Amino acid sequence: MAGNVIVQAVAAVLALGLYFLPAVLADRRKRHDVLTLALFNACLGWTGFGWLLALYWSLQPNPPKNVAGEVVETRKIVRMKAFSTALLVRVQRRATARDSLKK
């Protein structure tokens, strides 16, 4: 009787460990959204499909912390490059025009 209870307790702990495996993996991989993933796993993991989605999610690369900030920075860099290119073209045209007037 006591052995049966111990076996059931060990089986329950192993089942919980397997159930929350995606959340544990996300935590080990230092994901920024581990709490969201763990809540998704807890709420929808019982469906099987939800568990597979959580597992897939936990194995994905870590998302950037500030996507909006990165978009703004990328746009700023692109504008600066376009401005620099336009300025360089204008300077080269002026230099070419000045050289042609001297000849």
C-alpha positions as CSV (number, residue, x, y, z in Angstrom):
1,M,0.0,0.0,0.0
2,A,2.7,2.5,1.0
3,G,4.8,1.5,-2.0
4,N,1.8,2.2,-4.3
5,V,1.4,5.7,-2.9
6,I,5.1,6.4,-3.4
7,V,4.9,5.2,-7.0
8,Q,1.9,7.3,-7.7
9,A,3.6,10.4,-6.1
10,V,6.7,9.9,-8.3
11,A,4.5,9.4,-11.4
12,A,2.6,12.6,-10.6
13,V,5.8,14.6,-10.2
14,L,7.2,13.2,-13.5
15,A,3.9,14.0,-15.2
16,L,3.9,17.6,-13.9
17,G,7.6,17.9,-15.0
18,L,6.7,16.7,-18.5
19,Y,3.6,18.9,-18.6
20,F,5.7,22.0,-17.8
21,L,8.7,21.0,-19.9
22,P,8.2,23.9,-22.4
23,A,8.2,26.4,-19.5
24,V,11.3,24.9,-17.9
25,L,13.1,25.0,-21.3
26,A,12.1,28.6,-21.8
27,D,13.4,29.5,-18.4
28,R,16.7,27.6,-19.0
29,R,17.1,29.4,-22.3
30,K,16.6,32.8,-20.5
31,R,13.6,33.9,-22.7
32,H,12.2,37.3,-21.9
33,D,8.6,36.1,-22.3
34,V,8.9,33.0,-20.0
35,L,6.0,34.1,-17.8
36,T,3.7,34.4,-20.8
37,L,4.9,31.1,-22.2
38,A,4.4,29.4,-18.8
39,L,0.8,30.8,-18.5
40,F,0.1,29.6,-22.1
41,N,1.5,26.2,-21.2
42,A,-0.5,26.0,-18.0
43,C,-3.8,27.0,-19.6
44,L,-3.6,25.3,-23.0
45,G,-1.0,22.6,-22.5
46,W,-3.6,20.0,-21.6
47,T,-4.9,20.0,-25.2
48,G,-1.8,18.4,-26.6
49,F,-1.7,20.9,-29.5
50,G,-1.3,23.7,-27.0
51,W,1.6,21.8,-25.4
52,L,3.3,21.3,-28.8
53,L,2.9,25.0,-29.5
54,A,4.4,25.9,-26.2
55,L,7.3,23.5,-26.8
56,Y,7.9,25.0,-30.2
57,W,7.6,28.5,-28.8
58,S,10.1,27.7,-26.0
59,L,12.7,26.5,-28.6
60,Q,12.5,29.6,-30.7
61,P,15.3,32.3,-30.5
62,N,14.8,35.0,-27.9
63,P,12.8,37.9,-29.2
64,P,14.1,41.4,-29.0
65,K,13.0,43.3,-25.9
66,N,12.1,46.5,-27.6
67,V,10.9,45.9,-31.2
68,A,9.4,49.4,-31.6
69,G,12.7,50.9,-30.5
70,E,14.6,48.8,-33.0
71,V,12.3,49.8,-35.8
72,V,12.8,53.5,-35.0
73,E,16.6,53.0,-34.8
74,T,16.6,51.1,-38.2
75,R,14.6,53.9,-39.8
76,K,16.9,56.5,-38.4
77,I,20.0,54.7,-39.7
78,V,18.4,54.3,-43.2
79,R,17.5,58.0,-43.3
80,M,21.1,58.9,-42.2
81,K,22.5,56.7,-44.9
82,A,20.2,58.2,-47.6
83,F,21.1,61.7,-46.5
84,S,24.9,60.9,-46.5
85,T,24.6,59.4,-50.0
86,A,22.6,62.4,-51.3
87,L,25.1,64.8,-49.8
88,L,28.1,62.9,-51.3
89,V,26.5,62.9,-54.7
90,R,25.8,66.7,-54.5
91,V,29.4,67.4,-53.4
92,Q,30.8,65.3,-56.3
93,R,28.5,67.1,-58.8
94,R,29.7,70.5,-57.6
95,A,33.3,69.4,-57.7
96,T,32.8,68.1,-61.3
97,A,31.1,71.3,-62.3
98,R,33.8,73.4,-60.8
99,D,36.5,71.4,-62.5
100,S,34.8,71.7,-65.9
101,L,34.5,75.5,-65.5
102,K,38.3,75.7,-64.8
103,K,39.2,73.9,-68.0
